[in-house]
């Protein structure tokens, strides 16, 4: 069944799609953690799947996304790198 086990380590996923065994990364570093499972949101008291399974990001993708977030928080438009 899709979205029940981690695509990397095959460990069980938590209710929010996170893997508590490998945290969706192969490096083991906290800054590389992702949520490889399905994403659920609460709607009128019931949990509904809104997307998933989500692929685990590579360390390079995480670094690029975090750099974009830092630039956004600093007030630099994303187009100016």
C-alpha positions in Angstrom: 0.0 0.0 0.0 1.5 3.4 -1.0 2.2 5.9 1.7 2.3 3.4 4.6 6.0 2.6 4.6 9.1 4.8 3.9 10.4 4.6 0.4 14.0 4.7 1.6 14.2 2.4 4.6 10.8 0.6 4.4 10.0 1.6 8.0 6.5 2.5 9.2 5.4 6.1 8.6 3.8 8.3 11.2 0.4 9.8 10.8 1.8 13.0 9.2 3.9 11.1 6.6 7.2 11.3 8.5 9.6 8.4 9.0 10.9 8.1 12.5 13.5 5.6 11.5 15.5 7.4 8.7 13.6 10.7 8.6 13.4 10.5 4.8 17.1 11.0 4.2 20.1 8.8 3.6 22.7 11.1 5.1 21.3 10.9 8.7 21.8 14.7 9.2 18.9 16.5 10.7 19.0 19.3 8.1 18.4 16.8 5.4 15.2 15.3 6.9 12.1 15.1 4.8 8.6 13.7 4.9 8.4 10.9 2.3 4.8 9.8 3.0 1.4 11.0 2.3 0.2 14.4 3.6 -3.1 14.6 5.5 -5.1 17.6 6.5 -7.9 17.9 9.0 -11.2 18.9 7.4 -14.4 19.0 9.4 -13.0 16.7 12.1 -11.8 14.1 9.6 -8.3 13.5 8.2 -8.1 13.5 4.3 -5.1 12.7 2.2 -4.2 15.8 0.2 -1.1 14.6 -1.6 1.4 11.7 -1.5 3.4 9.8 -1.4 5.9 12.7 -1.5 9.4 11.9 -2.7 12.3 12.3 -0.4 14.5 15.3 -1.4 18.2 15.0 -2.0 20.5 16.9 0.2 21.3 19.3 -2.6 17.5 20.0 -3.1 17.1 20.6 0.6 20.0 23.1 0.6 18.6 25.0 -2.4 15.1 25.2 -0.8 16.5 26.3 2.5 18.6 29.0 0.7 15.4 30.2 -1.0 13.7 30.4 2.4 16.6 32.3 3.9 16.6 34.8 1.0 12.8 35.2 1.3 13.1 35.9 5.0 15.9 38.4 4.4 13.7 40.3 2.0 15.6 39.4 -1.2 13.3 38.5 -4.1 13.7 34.8 -5.2 14.7 35.9 -8.7 17.8 37.7 -7.5 20.4 35.1 -6.5 
